[in-house]
Amino acid sequence: MTNRTSRLAPSPTGALHLGNARTFLINWALARQEGWRLLMRIEDLDGPRVKPESTCQTLDILAWLGLDWDGDPTVQSTDLDPYRDAMRQLSRRRLVFPCDLSRKEIEQAASAPHTGEHELRFPPGLRPTHIGENEFTDEARSYRFLVPDEVIRIDDAFSGPVEFNPHFEVGDFVIWTKRGVPAYQLAVVVDDARQGVTEIVRGEDLLASAARQGLLYRALELEAPRYCHLPLVLGPDGRRLAKRHGDTRLITYREAGVAPQRIIGLLAFWCGLAEQPEEMTATDFRDRFELATLSGDPVIFSETDHAWLLGRHSSS
């Protein structure tokens, strides 16, 4: 074992699907190849979307696939004090401010509309004229982080060097919510820092988030981890794999009698480890996987893939 640490961090907002499984499998394989410590963290702060039964199901499914981790799983919601401490620290530095504006009000004021499917840029003109010290309280109120106009460089282990300017992309983003819990960007920084995480392996849809998190690491005087952002699994329409592409949940395949070796075999095929899908264990995948040979193109989940998992011949 080395002093390097990674983590698997599922969110119990639904069942794991094939895209999640591919990212987790690669993360696990890299950790076991390199001798990293690998932690399990349940990120359950997403309020109404959290489904309590999903936590046990997720851990069970990952173990069924052949993945393991070091130590007992941790659950974000069991202790909110570290997030509050971080907010107080940012508040003392006058880097956060309360914001009660609605999405509609922000959209009306924004010079640029959507930066993503669900995200609006917060215009600088909506900032308060004065940001005082110790603005943060534990009340259920939204707080935003004051984002500087600055280019942030991320040296990604897979994507290479990339640059973002969150000031123009999202503006002052929310780091504390009206539900009295931290937003994702703050929670992940605090958790990774306190757990000693040095290696983050996740989907490339979160690549831009690395820049925002970099700002928070610096503001909290913490050392940022190394990142590895992987291509996503997409549906035939080129959009991220989701319910609209049918039922690709691992639990559904397991209940249909699909063996874990068949799931791993498809994921291995997607990673270029075989010319055609073939049954494989997680250990086989670990021994054969090489990040350097992984394609940078997204994976397109097809009806042929689905048919192979079920042991059928596709008509396409």
Secondary structure, DSSP 8 states (H G I E B T S, - for coil): --S-EEEE---SSS--BHHHHHHHHHHHHHHHHHT-EEEEEE---SGGG--THHHHHHHHHHHHHT---SS--EEGGG--HHHHHHHHHHHHTT-EEE----HHHHHHH-SS-BSSSS-B-B-GGGS-S---TT---SSS--EEE---S--EEEEETTTEEEEE-HHHHTBS-EEE-TTSSB-HHHHHHHHHHHTT--EEEEEGGGHHHHHHHHHHHHHTT----EEEEE--EE-TTSSBS-GGG---BHHHHHHTT--HHHHHHHHHHHTTS-SS-----HHHHHHH--GGGS-SS-EE--HHHHHHHTT-----
